[in-house]
């Protein structure tokens, strides 16, 4: 689990390393990354843009700079990276982001 404080804004950022795993997807062909964001209580349902910081065939690092309102309240957010490739969209394994007071 990753933790961030409530009210965080840039230059605070969420940086995620995505690895190819057991499939043959070439991560160097990713053209866009976004993070699908959901909260268990239903108060958050958003899509955060992300920038590709680096990529190779087997690993990609994507970063989202926090904007006002992204983490406005203490909560546990479920984050699912969404990759856009020439062959379509792929969703990755989700993880939790804990927003603390």
N, C-alpha and C positions, 0 to 999 in steps of 0.2 A: 504494500500500500504506500502511496505517496501522500505527503501532507503539504498543504499550503494554508496560509493565514487568510481569514476573511478580509475582503477588500483589497487583495493584492492586485496591482496593476503593473504594466511594463515599467521598468525593465524586468520585473518578475516574469518567469516563463515556465511552461511545462515542456520538457524535452523528453522525447520517447524514442527508444531504439527498437526497431522492428527487424527481426531476423526471418529468413526464408523458412526455416523449419523443415518439415518433411515434404514440401511440395517443390515443384520445379519452376516456380514463379521467379522471374528476373526482376529484382527490385530496382535495378538501374533504369528500367523503362517506366517507372511511376511518373506520371505527369502532374498529379495533384494529391494532396493529403488533407483530410479534415478529421476532426474528432467529434463523434456523435456523443452527446452528453445527456445523461438521464439521472434523475434522483429517484430513490425508492419511494419517496412520498409524493412524487408527481409534480413537485413545484418547479422543477427545472427540466426543460426539454429543448435542447439547443444543438447547433452545429457550430463548432469553432474552426476557423481556418487555421492552417498550419503551413509552415515553410519547410521545404526539404533543405536540411543543412548539409548533408552528405549522403551519398548512396553508392552502392556497388551491387553486383549481381545478388549478393547474399545478405546484405544489411543496409538499412536505411535509418537515418536519424531525422526526425521531424520535430519542429518547435512551434508552439503557440505562445505568443506574447499576450499575457492577461490584459484585458480591457475592462473598463469600469462596468460593473454589473456581472461579470463572469462568475465571480465567487463572492457574491454579496452577503451570503448567510452561511452560518455553520451548517454543514450537511455532509453526507457521503454521496459522492457523484460516481456514477459508473461511466467510464470512458471507453469508447470503442473506436480505434483508428479505422478510417475508411480510405482506401487507396484507389486512385483512378489510374488504370493502365490502358494501353491501346486496345486490349481485349475486353475491357469493361471494368466494373467496380468490384473490389474485393474488400470484405470486412475482416478485421483481425481480432485476435483474442482480446476481450475487454479486461480492464483492470479498474480498481477503485482509487479515487482521489478524495482524501479526507480534507474537508475545509474546516479549520479550527478557529475558535474565537481569538 
